[in-house]
Amino acid sequence: MQTQVQSENPFIHLIDLASERLGGKALRANDDFFAPKSNLTKAADPIFISGKYTSYGKWMDGWESRRRRSPGFDWCIVKLGVPGKIQGLDVNTAFFTGNYPEHFSLEAAHCPHVETPAILTKSKIAWVELIPKTALKGDSHNFFTIENDKSWTHVRLNIFPDGGVARLRVYGTVSPDWERLKKSKTPIDLAAVPHGAQVVACNDNHYGKMENLILPGRALNMGDGWETKRKRVPGHDWIVVKLGATGSIRKIEVDTNFFKGNYPDTCSIEGCHYPARDLKAQDFLQDKSLKWKEILTQTKLKAHFRHYFDKALTEAARKGNFDYIRLNIYPDGGVSRLRVYGFAEK
């Protein structure tokens, strides 16, 4: 079941499962004559460059098929970066005005062991329709909610009859294989997006999105981290990460990569156990009764540096089973990545 949403992005709190930053990739399209399918999963917002052309025609920052002269429709298969439950969709037709598809539909499949794109075009693949043939608007975000509780690994975007789509955002929650992960004999990153972690709240993210803090890999630049504005009043800034699973902690990484004149002077880290695991952003902003335990005492940081803390962690870090981690920075500044290595509760 799906419903079109007309407001600003209502899925901002969810993970874009198809993002190239998580390994999402457009595997196969029946036609990408004017603009390559690989643009669909780009993390960056689409742009338009007036007067730029290729040998095929106008350069467009999206996926664009040629004008169809026969019956049928065009399609593109996208591998999700991580398996997950899909809750929302954005078919972004930015800058496609007279060349956007009139309609689209979306199908999904669960194929964790598929090794080649060719197999995904075979009839034996069980594609399930999540959104039926539906009208699109040009040069617009087209948001849709999806009500389906199954986990998927691939989606197929069908466009009718042809045209261009700038970006495909597939919003949802990650479905990690925790039965396998819990058997790990070495610490795993409980704060990793592929392991189901989410940034759920912060008091300030003026310059850098809070979601950047736990993206895979090191930051690409200063804008690819979490950064607060300059604090002009007493206090400090903070950010909360919901771990992928309840767990104990063995090592923490705080990376200030690219933050040179604006890194925090010091940081501290706390953990909270909340068995229901359903706290919302407002709970961290308003609820003063949450019982936070100290994991790392207030510690000096360096600019543009990858800090590792293991022996400095408190005994509570090793003993306690934590669901949420709060990184406090003093007084303000930017952190590019946070990693929380430990063991999931069995």
VMD Tcl script that draws the C-alpha trace (Angstrom):
set ca {
  {0.00 0.00 0.00}
  {1.29 3.48 -0.86}
  {0.19 7.06 -0.31}
  {1.56 10.17 -1.99}
  {2.93 12.82 0.34}
  {2.84 16.49 -0.65}
  {4.88 18.11 2.13}
  {8.61 18.60 2.71}
  {10.62 15.40 3.01}
  {8.77 13.40 5.69}
  {11.40 10.65 5.63}
  {14.39 12.71 6.77}
  {14.70 10.55 9.91}
  {15.07 7.37 7.85}
  {18.04 5.89 5.99}
  {18.33 6.17 2.20}
  {18.87 2.47 1.58}
  {19.79 3.09 -2.07}
  {22.48 5.71 -1.42}
  {25.86 5.18 -3.04}
  {27.37 6.01 0.35}
  {26.00 2.69 1.65}
  {26.89 0.77 -1.49}
  {23.68 1.35 -3.42}
  {24.10 0.96 -7.17}
  {22.04 1.06 -10.36}
  {22.86 -2.34 -11.84}
  {21.00 -2.49 -15.12}
  {18.68 -0.36 -17.24}
  {17.10 -1.14 -20.56}
  {18.14 2.32 -21.82}
  {20.30 5.17 -20.49}
  {21.12 6.85 -23.79}
  {21.14 10.49 -22.64}
  {22.30 10.21 -19.02}
  {23.74 7.23 -17.11}
  {21.78 5.17 -14.64}
  {24.60 5.54 -12.08}
  {23.38 9.09 -11.32}
  {20.22 7.73 -9.68}
  {21.94 6.76 -6.43}
  {24.33 9.70 -6.09}
  {24.39 11.09 -2.56}
  {24.77 14.69 -3.74}
  {21.72 16.69 -4.79}
  {21.27 17.02 -8.56}
  {22.62 20.10 -10.34}
  {21.98 21.80 -13.68}
  {24.72 23.28 -15.88}
  {23.36 25.57 -18.56}
  {24.98 25.13 -21.95}
  {26.70 21.84 -21.12}
  {26.25 19.15 -23.76}
  {27.68 15.73 -24.54}
  {27.95 14.03 -27.91}
  {24.52 12.50 -27.19}
  {22.70 15.68 -26.21}
  {22.10 17.93 -23.20}
  {24.08 16.91 -20.12}
  {21.70 15.99 -17.30}
  {22.46 14.97 -13.74}
  {20.19 11.95 -13.61}
  {19.13 8.85 -15.51}
  {17.55 9.65 -18.89}
  {16.42 7.28 -21.63}
  {15.89 8.20 -25.27}
  {12.48 9.06 -26.70}
  {10.50 5.85 -27.06}
  {9.07 5.17 -30.54}
  {7.51 1.80 -29.77}
  {5.08 0.43 -27.15}
  {6.42 -0.36 -23.71}
  {8.27 1.41 -20.90}
  {11.78 1.88 -19.57}
  {13.21 0.48 -16.35}
  {16.22 0.46 -14.07}
  {17.17 -2.08 -11.38}
  {18.87 -0.71 -8.27}
  {20.70 -2.77 -5.67}
  {20.14 -1.36 -2.19}
  {23.32 -0.65 -0.28}
  {21.93 -2.55 2.70}
  {18.86 -4.80 2.96}
  {15.96 -3.10 4.66}
  {12.28 -2.36 5.07}
  {11.09 0.38 2.73}
  {8.87 3.05 4.24}
  {9.19 5.97 1.87}
  {10.23 6.95 -1.63}
  {11.37 10.10 -3.40}
  {11.36 10.05 -7.19}
  {13.19 13.31 -7.76}
  {12.73 14.77 -11.25}
  {14.79 17.91 -10.58}
  {15.57 19.86 -13.80}
  {13.58 17.43 -15.94}
  {10.78 19.64 -17.28}
  {9.72 18.58 -20.77}
  {11.43 15.23 -20.53}
  {10.29 13.64 -17.25}
  {8.24 10.40 -17.23}
  {4.49 10.86 -17.13}
  {4.08 7.89 -14.75}
  {6.21 5.43 -12.78}
  {5.85 2.27 -10.71}
  {8.12 0.59 -8.19}
  {8.78 -3.09 -7.58}
  {11.02 -4.77 -5.01}
  {12.68 -8.15 -4.58}
  {14.57 -9.99 -1.87}
  {17.58 -11.56 -3.60}
  {20.47 -11.64 -1.11}
  {22.46 -14.22 -3.06}
  {22.13 -12.82 -6.59}
  {25.63 -12.44 -8.05}
  {25.08 -10.88 -11.49}
  {22.76 -8.15 -12.84}
  {21.65 -10.48 -15.65}
  {19.96 -12.82 -13.17}
  {17.75 -9.97 -11.93}
  {16.14 -9.70 -15.37}
  {15.11 -13.36 -15.39}
  {11.45 -14.21 -15.00}
  {12.11 -16.38 -11.94}
  {12.84 -13.31 -9.80}
  {9.80 -12.61 -7.62}
  {9.27 -8.87 -8.07}
  {6.58 -7.44 -5.80}
  {4.77 -4.24 -6.71}
  {5.08 -1.64 -3.94}
  {3.72 1.32 -5.91}
  {1.43 0.81 -8.91}
  {1.53 2.99 -12.03}
  {1.31 6.51 -10.62}
  {1.59 10.03 -12.04}
  {4.76 12.09 -11.56}
  {5.43 15.83 -11.52}
  {8.35 17.31 -13.38}
  {11.21 19.22 -11.75}
  {9.94 18.13 -8.34}
  {10.41 15.83 -5.37}
  {7.73 13.15 -5.61}
  {7.32 11.65 -2.12}
  {5.36 8.48 -1.40}
  {4.81 6.48 1.78}
  {4.97 2.70 1.55}
  {3.32 0.30 3.97}
  {5.12 -3.01 3.78}
  {6.93 -4.86 6.57}
  {9.15 -7.12 4.44}
  {12.87 -6.68 3.88}
  {14.19 -6.07 0.35}
  {17.58 -6.07 -1.38}
  {16.67 -4.65 -4.82}
  {14.12 -2.30 -6.38}
  {13.05 -1.82 -9.98}
  {11.99 1.66 -11.09}
  {9.69 1.57 -14.11}
  {9.03 4.80 -16.02}
  {6.19 5.29 -18.51}
  {6.88 5.66 -21.33}
  {10.41 7.16 -21.11}
  {12.31 10.19 -19.84}
  {14.53 11.28 -16.99}
  {14.72 10.93 -13.21}
  {17.43 12.79 -11.31}
  {17.59 10.78 -8.09}
  {15.87 7.79 -6.51}
  {15.79 7.85 -2.70}
  {14.55 4.67 -1.03}
  {13.92 5.48 2.63}
  {13.57 2.85 5.32}
  {15.21 0.95 8.14}
  {18.11 -1.46 7.83}
  {17.59 -5.19 8.41}
  {20.94 -6.48 9.69}
  {21.68 -10.19 10.11}
  {22.10 -10.01 13.87}
  {22.02 -13.78 14.27}
  {25.31 -13.83 12.39}
  {26.73 -10.63 13.87}
  {26.18 -11.80 17.44}
  {28.49 -14.73 16.79}
  {31.42 -12.42 16.00}
  {34.48 -13.08 18.19}
  {35.87 -9.61 17.49}
  {34.17 -6.29 18.32}
  {31.85 -4.91 15.64}
  {30.77 -1.32 15.09}
  {27.43 -1.12 16.89}
  {27.02 2.45 15.58}
  {27.33 1.49 11.90}
  {24.45 2.26 9.55}
  {24.68 -1.19 7.90}
  {24.21 -2.67 11.39}
  {20.98 -0.74 11.90}
  {22.30 2.23 13.90}
  {20.61 5.62 13.60}
  {21.38 9.16 14.71}
  {18.19 10.09 16.55}
  {18.77 13.53 18.10}
  {21.18 16.41 18.58}
  {20.90 19.88 20.05}
  {22.46 21.58 17.00}
  {23.48 20.64 13.46}
  {23.75 24.07 11.92}
  {26.55 23.28 9.46}
  {26.71 19.51 9.07}
  {23.88 16.99 9.07}
  {23.75 14.85 12.17}
  {23.23 11.72 10.02}
  {26.74 12.16 8.61}
  {28.31 11.11 11.91}
  {27.88 7.36 11.32}
  {28.15 7.10 7.53}
  {30.52 4.43 6.18}
  {34.10 5.39 5.46}
  {35.98 8.51 6.46}
  {34.51 11.93 5.68}
  {34.97 13.26 2.15}
  {35.40 16.85 3.33}
  {34.44 19.16 6.21}
  {30.82 19.27 5.04}
  {30.56 15.49 5.33}
  {30.56 15.48 9.14}
  {28.43 16.81 11.99}
  {29.15 20.43 12.92}
  {27.43 22.87 15.26}
  {27.47 26.67 15.17}
  {29.72 28.71 17.45}
  {28.33 28.62 20.98}
  {27.89 32.07 22.53}
  {26.24 30.93 25.76}
  {27.35 28.57 28.55}
  {26.96 24.84 27.94}
  {27.99 22.27 25.35}
  {26.63 20.47 22.30}
  {25.62 16.82 22.05}
  {24.36 14.13 19.68}
  {22.64 10.78 20.35}
  {23.09 7.55 18.37}
  {20.77 4.57 18.66}
  {22.96 1.48 18.40}
  {22.01 -1.27 16.00}
  {21.65 -3.66 18.94}
  {21.95 -3.58 22.71}
  {25.60 -4.14 23.54}
  {28.74 -3.62 25.61}
  {31.62 -1.45 24.42}
  {35.31 -2.19 23.96}
  {36.64 0.69 21.84}
  {35.41 4.04 20.52}
  {36.68 6.12 17.62}
  {36.13 9.88 17.43}
  {37.38 11.26 14.12}
  {37.83 15.03 13.62}
  {38.99 14.57 10.02}
  {38.99 17.95 8.14}
  {38.03 19.88 11.27}
  {41.10 22.03 11.92}
  {40.06 25.42 13.27}
  {36.65 24.26 14.39}
  {37.13 20.91 16.15}
  {35.77 20.52 19.72}
  {38.25 21.24 22.50}
  {37.15 18.17 24.46}
  {34.53 15.44 24.38}
  {32.87 12.96 26.71}
  {30.67 9.94 25.98}
  {27.73 8.45 27.89}
  {25.50 5.44 27.39}
  {21.89 4.67 28.23}
  {20.07 1.35 28.53}
  {16.43 1.51 27.44}
  {15.05 -1.99 26.76}
  {12.09 -0.79 24.68}
  {14.56 0.86 22.25}
  {11.91 3.30 21.02}
  {12.99 6.70 22.31}
  {12.35 9.65 19.98}
  {14.20 12.92 19.45}
  {11.89 14.80 21.79}
  {12.67 12.35 24.60}
  {16.32 13.38 24.58}
  {15.40 17.06 24.41}
  {12.79 16.97 27.16}
  {13.16 13.88 29.37}
  {15.58 14.56 32.22}
  {15.00 11.18 33.89}
  {17.09 9.07 31.49}
  {19.91 7.36 33.35}
  {23.14 8.03 31.48}
  {26.32 6.22 32.50}
  {29.75 7.63 31.82}
  {31.70 5.70 29.17}
  {34.50 8.20 28.49}
  {35.37 11.05 30.83}
  {35.85 14.53 29.35}
  {38.96 14.17 27.18}
  {41.09 16.50 25.10}
  {40.76 16.28 21.30}
  {43.08 17.17 18.43}
  {42.38 18.80 15.10}
  {42.04 16.68 11.95}
  {42.83 13.50 13.89}
  {41.52 9.98 14.35}
  {41.19 9.36 18.10}
  {40.87 5.83 19.51}
  {39.78 5.17 23.08}
  {39.93 1.71 24.65}
  {41.88 1.71 27.91}
  {40.41 5.11 28.73}
  {36.87 3.73 28.75}
  {35.17 3.25 32.10}
  {34.37 -0.14 33.60}
  {30.71 0.60 32.91}
  {31.45 0.52 29.18}
  {32.51 -3.13 29.35}
  {29.80 -4.21 31.78}
  {26.76 -2.23 30.73}
  {24.46 -3.11 27.88}
  {23.75 0.13 26.05}
  {21.06 1.04 23.55}
  {21.94 4.70 23.05}
  {25.23 6.59 23.02}
  {25.52 10.33 23.65}
  {28.61 12.17 22.40}
  {29.11 15.48 24.19}
  {31.44 18.09 22.65}
  {32.80 21.11 24.53}
  {31.90 23.76 23.79}
  {31.00 23.26 20.09}
  {32.54 22.33 16.74}
  {32.67 19.45 14.32}
  {33.21 15.67 14.40}
  {33.31 13.73 11.15}
  {32.73 10.16 12.35}
  {31.88 8.17 15.48}
  {32.50 4.42 15.76}
  {31.41 2.32 18.73}
  {33.04 -1.11 18.73}
  {31.65 -3.79 20.99}
  {29.57 -6.94 21.29}
  {25.84 -7.29 20.84}
  {23.85 -8.81 23.68}
  {23.11 -12.47 22.95}
}
mol new
graphics top color blue
foreach p $ca { graphics top sphere $p radius 0.5 }
foreach p [lrange $ca 0 end-1] q [lrange $ca 1 end] { graphics top cylinder $p $q radius 0.2 }
display resetview
